[in-house]
Amino acid sequence: MAVHTSEAKLDLVTKHIKCFPDFPSKGIIFRDICPILKDPGALTAVIDLFEEHVRQTHPQVELIVGLEARGFLFGPLLAQRLGVGFVLVRKKGKLPGPTVSVAYKLEYGEAEVEVQEDAVAPGEKVLLIDDLLATGGTLYAACELMKKQNAEATSMISVGFFSATKTLRRIRASSPSRDIITRRTSRGGFRVMAAWSF
């Protein structure tokens, strides 16, 4: 059965995010998006909601940039709907040819992400996409990577995020942004279907 209203689509998406307490460690509630991917209606609802949002607020987007790894699941579907290209931001050493990279700090250590050197053109208006935003380290690094490429990161969308991320505060401090939150859950500050304009 197809759902037609944004509210019905949002309900469908919310019902398909499964919670696993104490995974991967005690005190963590893991949000699993696999049920969304398994259900064609729920997956269509996610892409419909993303598409509606981008067409209404960022019609100038020229490129979708997916964050490793689950941004790769939703990004190409949205790019196809919008008639724009899709580019991968991957962990260092995973892309062939010349790349540009940015290092970022993790809670314990450091990581690095990269994009192929010719994947993003200077001045290109890009939208970043991922499945869930937890700590936001990869998002921050991807924003820095787009700056390094002289591209314009216009916004970020995700299926869900945890509202208390230090990284969002860091991004807000370096560029004007506004939150567009579609649904807030009752547990742990988690929000479903979130978008930010930078």
matplotlib code that plots the C-alpha trace (Angstrom):
import matplotlib.pyplot as plt

x = [0.0, 1.4, 1.5, 0.9, 1.2, 4.4, 3.1, 2.2, 5.6, 7.3, 5.2, 6.3, 10.0, 9.8, 8.2, 11.0, 13.9, 14.6, 16.2, 18.7, 19.6, 23.2, 24.6, 27.5, 28.2, 26.2, 24.3, 24.1, 20.8, 21.7, 19.3, 19.1, 17.9, 18.1, 14.3, 13.9, 16.1, 14.1, 10.7, 10.3, 7.5, 9.7, 12.7, 10.5, 9.1, 12.7, 13.7, 10.3, 10.9, 14.5, 13.4, 10.6, 12.9, 15.7, 13.3, 11.7, 14.8, 17.8, 16.7, 20.2, 21.9, 24.2, 25.7, 24.9, 27.9, 27.5, 29.4, 30.8, 29.3, 25.5, 25.2, 26.0, 22.7, 20.4, 22.6, 22.4, 18.6, 18.2, 20.6, 18.7, 15.4, 17.0, 18.8, 22.2, 25.4, 26.6, 30.1, 31.6, 33.5, 35.5, 38.0, 41.6, 43.0, 39.7, 39.5, 41.7, 43.5, 44.5, 42.5, 42.1, 41.9, 41.1, 42.1, 39.8, 39.9, 38.0, 37.3, 40.4, 42.7, 42.4, 40.8, 40.9, 38.4, 39.0, 37.3, 38.6, 40.4, 38.2, 34.9, 33.8, 34.2, 35.0, 31.8, 29.7, 26.7, 26.6, 24.4, 25.8, 23.9, 24.3, 22.0, 22.5, 24.5, 25.9, 29.1, 29.3, 33.0, 32.7, 30.2, 32.6, 35.4, 33.3, 32.4, 36.1, 36.8, 34.2, 35.8, 39.2, 37.7, 36.2, 32.7, 29.7, 28.2, 24.6, 23.1, 23.1, 20.3, 20.1, 17.5, 18.2, 20.5, 21.2, 20.5, 23.3, 26.2, 29.2, 30.0, 26.8, 27.7, 31.1, 29.6, 27.1, 29.9, 31.8, 28.8, 25.2, 22.9, 19.4, 17.9, 14.9, 13.7, 10.8, 10.2, 11.6, 11.4, 10.9, 14.1, 17.6, 17.4, 17.1, 15.4, 14.1, 14.4, 16.7, 18.1, 20.5, 21.2, 24.7]
y = [0.0, 3.4, 6.2, 9.7, 12.4, 13.5, 12.6, 9.1, 8.6, 9.9, 7.4, 4.6, 5.5, 5.9, 2.4, 0.9, 2.1, -0.7, -0.1, -2.4, -1.4, -2.0, -2.5, -2.3, -1.6, -1.1, 2.1, 2.6, 2.3, 1.3, 2.5, 0.0, 1.2, -2.3, -2.7, 0.4, -1.1, -4.4, -2.7, -1.1, 1.2, 2.5, 3.0, 4.9, 7.0, 8.0, 9.0, 10.8, 12.9, 13.7, 14.6, 16.9, 18.6, 19.2, 20.4, 22.9, 24.2, 23.5, 23.3, 24.5, 21.3, 20.0, 17.0, 14.5, 13.5, 10.3, 9.7, 6.2, 3.8, 4.0, 7.4, 5.2, 3.4, 6.5, 9.0, 7.4, 6.9, 10.6, 11.7, 9.7, 11.3, 14.8, 14.2, 15.0, 13.1, 11.2, 11.2, 9.0, 10.3, 7.3, 6.3, 7.0, 4.4, 3.2, 5.3, 4.8, 7.7, 11.1, 12.0, 14.9, 14.0, 15.5, 14.1, 14.4, 13.5, 10.6, 10.0, 7.8, 8.6, 10.0, 9.1, 10.4, 10.6, 11.4, 12.2, 11.7, 14.9, 15.4, 14.3, 17.8, 21.0, 24.3, 26.3, 23.2, 23.2, 19.9, 18.2, 15.7, 12.6, 9.8, 7.4, 8.4, 11.2, 10.1, 12.0, 14.0, 13.6, 12.3, 15.0, 17.7, 16.1, 16.0, 19.7, 20.5, 18.3, 20.2, 23.5, 22.1, 21.4, 24.9, 23.4, 24.9, 22.5, 23.8, 21.2, 17.8, 15.2, 12.0, 9.4, 10.2, 11.9, 12.4, 16.0, 16.6, 16.4, 18.7, 18.6, 20.4, 23.2, 23.3, 23.5, 26.2, 28.2, 28.2, 28.9, 30.1, 27.1, 26.1, 22.8, 21.4, 18.5, 16.5, 14.1, 13.7, 10.4, 10.1, 8.2, 9.5, 12.8, 10.8, 12.5, 11.0, 12.5, 15.5, 18.2, 21.1, 24.1, 25.5]
z = [0.0, -1.0, 1.4, 0.1, 2.8, 4.3, 7.8, 6.7, 5.1, 8.3, 10.4, 8.1, 8.3, 12.1, 12.5, 10.5, 12.7, 15.1, 18.5, 20.1, 23.7, 24.9, 21.5, 20.6, 24.3, 27.5, 27.7, 23.9, 22.0, 18.5, 15.8, 13.0, 9.5, 7.9, 8.2, 6.0, 3.4, 3.5, 3.0, -0.5, 0.9, 3.7, 1.5, -1.0, 1.8, 2.9, -0.7, -1.2, 2.0, 1.0, -2.5, -1.3, 1.1, -1.4, -4.2, -1.7, 0.0, -2.2, -5.8, -6.8, -5.6, -8.4, -6.7, -3.8, -1.7, 0.3, 3.5, 4.1, 4.2, 4.5, 2.8, -0.3, 0.2, 0.1, -1.9, -5.4, -5.1, -4.3, -6.9, -9.6, -8.5, -8.7, -12.0, -10.5, -9.9, -6.8, -5.3, -2.5, 0.6, 1.7, 4.3, 3.3, 0.9, -0.5, -3.7, -6.8, -8.5, -7.2, -4.0, -1.6, 2.1, 5.5, 8.9, 11.8, 15.5, 17.0, 20.6, 20.7, 17.9, 14.4, 11.1, 7.5, 4.7, 1.0, -2.3, -5.8, -6.9, -9.9, -8.3, -7.1, -9.1, -7.6, -6.9, -7.2, -4.9, -3.0, -0.5, 2.0, 2.9, 5.5, 7.3, 10.9, 12.5, 15.9, 16.8, 13.6, 13.0, 9.5, 8.6, 9.9, 7.9, 4.8, 5.1, 5.4, 2.4, 0.3, 1.4, 0.4, -3.1, -3.2, -3.4, -1.6, 0.9, 1.0, 3.4, 5.1, 5.3, 7.3, 8.2, 11.9, 14.3, 18.0, 18.9, 21.3, 18.8, 19.5, 15.7, 14.8, 17.2, 15.5, 12.0, 13.2, 14.6, 11.3, 9.0, 9.3, 9.7, 10.7, 11.7, 10.0, 12.2, 11.0, 13.9, 17.4, 19.2, 22.9, 23.7, 24.0, 22.0, 18.7, 15.8, 12.6, 9.1, 9.8, 7.5, 8.1, 5.9, 6.1]

ax = plt.figure().add_subplot(projection="3d")
ax.plot(x, y, z, "-o")
ax.set_aspect("equal")
plt.show()
